[in-house]
Every structure is written in structure tokens, then in C-alpha cells.
Amino acid sequence: MLQIPIAEIDAHALPRDRTGLDPDALAELQSSIASGGLRMPIEVFKTETGYALISGLRRLTAVTNLCALRGTTPEIAAFIRTPETLTAALAAMVEENDIRHNPSAWERARIIVTLRNSGDFDTLDAATKALYPHAPRPKAHRLRNVASVVDVLDGVLTAPEHLSERQLLRLSAALRADFTDLIVTALHETSANTPEGQWQTLLPILQEAEQSFDDPTPHRPGHPRRLLRPTRGVVVRREMTRDGWVLRFTGPEATGMLMELVMDEVERVFG
């Protein structure tokens, strides 16, 4: 264990499984360190330019803030570790945070995707097994399914770490059922920018997907039944409601003469 200058520590050398620090929890930790000192050193490993943080992002942040307030030398107690690979370093971070922080299902799965994208593993299954080698099979299966949601919807969902594991597993099932284009289109088109609002937008789609699980109608891959993309600037989306179905037309050409032609055809068929 060493006292290390904070300026020599790269807190973001590894992708973190925290998408944010809770300000109330950080303030509580900072107050505890101010009164009783740092009880648990952070973990780092040596790099060519200094040190890379493995675990202890909240502790590092709290000590940094305290040093700035007190005008003291910014340094922190740290254990020096020697991980052999990036995977080993990430696994150590995941294990420590699982014990101390209990990250959300999204945060856990996001690290799996990050590890797969690093090039060391070809599949999400392999990355999941490397990060969670001792996880029971059902837990590993859930983690891998949530990782498939992160792989598709990272950057599209707002604050996805607030979604429960059950919600993310419902999304995973819908993606596997060939509702990916519909989900992505709905999220891009909705004006909702909160997790709750986006979830309400997705609910009819998820319900349709879940209803399709028992649908015996054959479906050829590559020929989605739920999302049509005409070449004339219109997206047509079919939505299930309590009373039946709604066809929603959006896009730059979803007005004027084209829609008159569509309505004429509907009237011809049903009138």
C-alpha cells in the first residue's frame, strides 16, 4: 500500500460499471472520510504514465473533493495490484462493485459489452463468462440477455440504469422476436425524454411482441411484419391497442397527396 498523488491516477483508464455517482451517497461518504479518515484504500495498477484505477471511484472522488476544500496535498492511500490482462482488471472492478455498490442490471451488462468490444472476446457469451466465471447459469443467462439490450439501445434510451432487470429482460425478448426496428424507430420518434415516458412508449410494442411468442404464423427472417419503410419518406408503424390496431404514419411525406391516396385505398378496401 502506498500514498499516491491523485494527479497520477487515471480514473477512466478502465471503462467503469458506474454510469454516475449518486450525490447524496457521495456527500455521506465524504463526511465519513472527513471525520474518520479513509478506512479502505482504493485499488490501482501501474502504467507507463502513472496509475490506473481499478476500484474505488467514489472514494477517490470524495478524497479529491476534501483535499480541494482543505487545501491539502491531493493524495490517497492505494493498494497496488498487478492484473495480467484487461479482463482481469475489469473482473476485479466488477467483483468489488458488486459487493459494495450493487450496480444496476444495465451497468453490469454494459461492462460485458465493453469487454466484447475490446477485441478480446468475439461474443457476449464469452465476455459474460470471463467477467462472471462463478455466476450460476440463470444469472449468467440474464446478464447476457440484458447485454444484448445494451448492445442495441445504448445511447438511445434515457438513463437506462433506472430500468429494472425485469424491464430489460422484456426488451431483450422483444429484440429476439424481431421487433428491433420497431423499438428503435419508436424511441427515435417519441418526444418522451424520461425513462418513464420512454417505457410507456415501448409498452404497446412489448405487449405485441409477447403476444407474438404464441403466434403460430410462420415468419420469414428479413421480412418484418410490423414495420414498413416505403421509399417515399413515410414510416408506417402498426400499434396494438386495447380495442384493436392503429396505423401510425410519420415522416416528411406523411402529409398531402400521398396520404390522400392512402386514405382512398383504405376507404376502397373497407368502405
N, C-alpha and C positions, 0 to 999 in steps of 0.2 A: 504494500500500500504506500502511495506517495501523495504529497500535496502538489497538485499540478496547477499551473496558471490557466485560468479559464480561457484566456485568449488562444491557447494552444490546442483547445479541444474543438473538433468539428462535430457539432451536434447532429448534422444532417448527412454525414458520410454514409450512413445506412438509411434505407427507407424506413420510416417509423410506422408502427402499427397504431399510433395515435393520430387521429385527424384533427385534434385540437385539445387544448388544456382547459379544463373547467376552471373558471376564475375563482369561484368560491373555494374549491378544493385546493387550488394553488395558494390562495391567501391563508387558508388554515395551515398548510404545510409551512409556509414562510413564517408564520407566527410561531409555530412549534420549533423551527430551527433557530429563530431569533432568541427564544427563551432557553432552549435546552441543547442547542448545537445539532450538528448533523450526525444522526445516530447510525445511518447506513451509507457508506461511501458509494459513489457511482462506479460503474464498470467501463473501462476503456481498453482499446488496444493500440499499440504503437504503429504509426505510419511514417512515411518519409518526411512529412512536414510537421508532425506533432502527434496528436492522439485523435482517435475516432470513438465516439460514444457508442457503447453497446446498450447499457440500461441506465436509467436514472434521469430522464429528460426533465421531469418535474422538479427533482432535487437540484439539478443543475440550474434550471431557470430560477428557482427560489433563492438559491445562494447568490446567483448573479445579481438579482434584484436587491438583496440585502447588502451586498458589497457596494452597490451604487448608492444606496441610501446612507450607508455609514461612512462612505469614503475610504473603505479599507481595501487592501490588496485583493484583487479578484482571483482567488484560488480555491480549490476544493479537494477534499480527500477522495482518492480514487484507487480501486483495485486494478492492476494491470493484468489483463488477460491475453492469451495468445491463441486465438481461434485459427484453425488451419485453413478454413475456407469462408467465403461469404455466407454459405449456407449455415455453417456452424455458428457464425456471429449472429445471424438472423434468428436461428433456433434458440440461442441463449437469450436474446431480447424477448422473443415470444414467450419463453418459459417464465422469465421474470415478470413480465407484464401480466401474464395470465394469473399469476399468484397475487400480485399487488394491485393491479389496475382493473382486472376483469374487463378487457376491451369488448366492444360490441362485435356482433357477428360480422358486420361489414368490415370492421377494422382487421379482424383476424383473416378474413378471406382476401382482403386487399394485399396483405403481405404474401399470400400464396401466389397471386397473380404477378406481383413484383418479382418474386423469385423465379417464376416460369419465364418472365420477360428478360431476366438477366442472362439467359442463354445456357444456364447450367442444366436445365430440365426442359424436355420437349413438351410435356403435358402438365395440366393442372393436377392430375392424379399423382404424378411423380413428385411434383413440388409439395403437395399436401403430405405425402408420406415422409418426405425429408424433414419438413418442419414439425410434424406431429407423429413421430415414429411410434409412440406408445399409446396413441389415442385409440379407444375402442372403435370397431368398424362403423357402427352407426354414426358416431361423432365425426369420423373422418369423411364419411359419405355426405353428411350435412355440410361440412366445411367446403368440400369440393363443389357441391351444388351451389352454395352461396358464392363461391369464387367465380362460377360461370356467369352469375348476375353482374358481379363487379367487372368482369371481362367485357361485357357488352354495354353496361349502363354507367360505368364510372365517367363522371363529367356531365352526365345527362340528368341524373337525379339530384335534387337539392338536399343537402345534409342527410345522406343515406345512412349514416351511423345511427340515426334515430329510429330507423326501421327495425322491427323485431326480427328474430331469426325466422319465425313463422311467416311473416310477411315476405321475407326474402326467398324462402323456400317456395311460396306460392308463385313468385315471379319466376323462379328457376323452372318450375314445372310448366309454366306458360311458354317460356322460351323454348323448351324442349318440344312443345306441342306446335311449333311453327308459328307462334304469334309474335316473333321478334320484330318484324317490320311494323306491325300494328302498334306495338308498345312504344317503339322508338318514335314513330310518327305522332302518336298521341301526346307524348311528352314534349316534343318539339313544338306542337301546335297549341298546347294549353297555355292559358295565361296564369295558371297557378304556379307560384314560386315558393311554396312551403311544402314540407314533407306531407302534411295532412291533405293539402289541396291536390298535390300530385297523386296521392293514394286514391282519393275519391275519383280522379280522372281515370285511373287504371282499373278500378273495381269492376266496371261492366266488362272490360276485356278479360280480366282474370276469371270472372264468372262464366263467360262464354268459353274460355279455354278449359275450365274444369268440367263444363258440360260436354265438351267435345271428347273428353277422355273415354266416355262410354259410347261415343258415336261410331257405329259400325261402318259408316260410309267410307269407302276407300278414298284415299287422298294421295295423289302422286307428288313426291318431293319436287320442289321447284315450281309448283303451280298452286300458290296460296289462294285459299278461298275467301279470305277475309279482307284483303287489301288490294284494291285495283289502282294502277297508276297509268291512266291514259296519257298519251303523248301530247295532249293539248293543254297542259298546265292545270290539270284538275286531279286532286286526290279524292277518291271515293272510299269512305270508311263505313263499314256495317257495324252497328252497335245494337246489342241486345238490351231491351228494357223490360220492365215488369209486364207490359201489355203487348209486347211484340218486338218489332225491329224498327230502327231508324237508319236511313241512309244519309250520311253527312258529306256534303260536297265542299271542299275548300281548295284554295289556290288562286293564282292570279286570273284564271279564266273561268272561275266559278260564278260568273255573272253574265248578264246579257243574252245574246242569241244562243249560245251553246246550251245554257240552262233551259231556255225555251224549248229547244229541241228535245232535251232530256224529259221535261215535263210532258211534252206532247207524246213521247213514246210511252211514258207511264200511263197516261190517260188512254192511249190506244190499247194497251195490254189489259188494263183493269176497268176501263170505262164502259 
